[in-house]
Amino acid sequence: MNAMLVESSKKIAELEEKLRKSGMNVKSYEKRILALNETIETQNAEIAELKKTIESKNTSLAEYGVKVKALNSNIQQQSDTINYKQKVIVAKTDKLNTAHFTLGTFKKLKEQGILSREGAILGLGGGKAIQGNFDTKYFTDVDIRITKTIPLNVKKAVLISEHPSSSYKLVEEKGQIAYLQIENPEEFWRISKYAVIQVK
């Protein structure tokens, strides 16, 4: 009996020791759990703050997107305007630098309504005059910046339209007038952008 009591006392002491140790382990786990809970709460707060920051940045990005779209639209409109104005400038420059010439016998030029006899009596005498309302379809267009010669290849040629004599010359080759040489284009086309050449 005493032996059993001693044995039981020993077991109780062992159990109390284990219980005491397990109580310390529970407290240690409780402290760890508390610390983990605090860390989780801190991280949740940081995540919530990050979400707010992201939402704010998303709003800013959306606003910037709208601004960029408006700027791109404005740039496109300005580009279209510039392109249109450049085309207008090119067209006006081309028009300013376009001249016209026609050549033919007096009979042909008269039939086309380009020439007439001024001051003629019964169809005789009188000077040659350019009609004021001639049809431009009988004329060839030339760019005065490029065109320096007008090919003729005829026996005789007379410039009927008004052009300073110092601005051009009729060049002869192989017994005929080969071409009209424009010496000074700006001066040649200054009075009239229409050159009428009578040939034979």
C-alpha positions in Angstrom: 0.0 0.0 0.0 2.8 2.4 0.9 4.5 1.4 -2.2 1.3 2.2 -4.2 1.0 5.6 -2.4 4.6 6.4 -3.2 4.1 5.4 -6.8 0.9 7.4 -7.1 2.6 10.5 -5.5 5.4 10.2 -8.0 2.9 10.0 -10.9 1.0 13.0 -9.5 4.2 14.9 -9.2 5.1 14.0 -12.8 1.7 15.0 -14.0 1.8 18.3 -12.2 5.2 18.9 -13.7 3.9 18.1 -17.2 0.9 20.3 -16.6 3.1 23.1 -15.4 5.2 22.8 -18.5 2.2 22.5 -20.8 0.8 25.7 -19.2 4.0 27.5 -20.1 3.8 26.2 -23.7 0.2 27.3 -24.0 1.2 30.8 -22.8 4.0 30.8 -25.3 1.6 29.8 -28.1 -0.8 32.5 -27.0 1.9 35.1 -27.2 2.9 33.9 -30.6 -0.8 34.0 -31.8 -1.2 37.5 -30.3 1.9 38.7 -32.1 0.8 37.0 -35.4 -2.6 38.7 -35.0 -1.0 42.1 -34.6 1.2 41.5 -37.7 -1.9 40.5 -39.7 -3.8 43.6 -38.6 -0.8 45.8 -39.5 -0.5 44.1 -42.9 -4.3 44.5 -43.5 -4.0 48.2 -42.7 -1.0 48.5 -45.1 -3.0 46.6 -47.8 -6.0 48.9 -47.3 -3.7 51.9 -47.7 -2.1 50.4 -50.8 -5.5 49.8 -52.3 -6.4 53.5 -51.7 -3.2 54.6 -53.3 -3.8 52.3 -56.3 -7.4 53.5 -56.7 -6.1 57.1 -56.6 -3.4 56.4 -59.2 -6.0 54.6 -61.4 -8.2 57.7 -61.2 -5.2 59.9 -62.1 -4.3 57.5 -65.0 -7.8 57.7 -66.3 -7.7 61.5 -66.2 -4.3 61.5 -67.9 -5.8 59.1 -70.5 -8.6 61.5 -71.2 -6.1 64.4 -71.5 -3.8 62.4 -73.8 -6.7 61.5 -76.0 -7.8 65.2 -76.2 -4.2 66.3 -77.0 -3.9 63.6 -79.7 -7.2 64.8 -81.2 -6.0 68.4 -81.1 -2.6 67.4 -82.7 -4.4 65.5 -85.5 -6.7 68.5 -86.2 -3.7 70.8 -86.3 -1.8 68.4 -88.6 -4.9 68.2 -90.9 -5.0 72.0 -91.0 -1.3 72.3 -91.7 -1.6 69.7 -94.5 -4.6 71.5 -96.0 -2.8 74.8 -95.9 0.3 73.3 -97.4 -1.8 71.9 -100.3 -3.4 75.4 -100.8 0.1 77.0 -100.8 1.4 74.4 -103.3 -1.7 74.9 -105.5 -1.4 78.7 -105.4 2.4 78.5 -106.0 1.8 76.2 -109.0 -0.9 78.6 -110.3 1.4 81.6 -110.0 4.1 79.7 -111.8 1.9 78.4 -114.6 2.0 80.1 -118.0 0.5 79.1 -121.3 1.5 79.2 -125.0 0.0 78.4 -128.3 1.4 78.5 -131.8 -0.1 78.3 -135.3 -0.7 80.1 -138.5 -2.7 83.3 -138.5 -5.6 81.4 -140.1 -5.5 78.6 -137.5 -5.2 81.1 -134.6 -8.1 83.2 -136.1 -10.3 80.1 -136.4 -9.6 79.2 -132.7 -10.7 82.7 -131.8 -7.3 83.7 -130.5 -6.3 86.3 -133.2 -8.2 88.9 -135.3 -7.3 91.7 -137.6 -7.7 95.0 -135.9 -8.6 98.1 -138.0 -9.1 96.0 -141.2 -11.2 97.5 -144.0 -13.1 94.9 -146.1 -10.8 92.2 -144.7 -7.6 94.0 -145.9 -4.8 95.6 -143.9 -5.0 96.2 -140.1 -2.8 94.9 -137.4 -3.1 91.5 -135.6 -4.7 91.6 -132.2 -5.3 88.9 -129.5 -8.9 88.4 -128.7 -9.9 89.2 -125.1 -12.1 86.2 -124.7 -10.1 83.4 -126.3 -10.6 79.7 -125.3 -7.7 78.5 -123.2 -8.1 74.9 -124.4 -5.9 75.7 -127.4 -3.0 76.6 -125.0 -0.3 74.4 -123.5 0.5 74.8 -119.8 4.1 75.3 -118.8 5.9 75.8 -115.5 7.8 79.1 -115.8 10.3 77.8 -113.2 11.3 74.9 -115.5 10.5 75.9 -119.0 13.3 77.7 -120.8 12.5 76.9 -124.4 9.4 76.5 -126.6 10.0 74.1 -129.5 9.0 75.6 -132.9 10.8 74.0 -135.9 9.2 76.3 -138.5 10.5 78.6 -141.3 9.2 81.8 -139.7 7.9 82.7 -136.2 6.6 86.0 -134.7 5.6 86.5 -131.1 2.2 88.3 -131.2 1.7 88.5 -127.4 3.5 91.3 -125.5 6.8 90.2 -124.0 9.9 92.4 -123.6 12.3 91.7 -126.5 15.3 91.5 -124.2 13.7 88.5 -122.4 13.8 86.0 -125.3 15.3 85.2 -128.6 14.3 83.0 -131.6 17.1 80.4 -132.2 17.8 79.3 -135.7 19.2 75.8 -136.5 19.6 74.2 -140.0 17.8 77.0 -141.8 14.7 77.1 -139.6 13.6 78.6 -136.3 14.2 75.6 -133.9 12.8 77.1 -130.7 12.0 80.2 -128.7 14.7 80.7 -126.0 13.4 82.3 -122.8 16.4 84.3 -121.5 14.7 85.8 -118.5 11.5 83.9 -117.4 10.4 86.4 -114.8 10.6 89.3 -117.3 9.2 87.3 -120.2 6.0 86.3 -118.4 5.7 89.6 -116.4 3.2 91.4 -118.8 1.2 88.3 -119.8 1.1 84.6 -118.8 -0.2 83.8 -122.3 2.3 83.6 -125.2 0.8 83.6 -128.7 3.3 82.6 -131.5 2.3 82.9 -135.2 4.3 80.6 -137.4 4.7 79.9 -141.1 
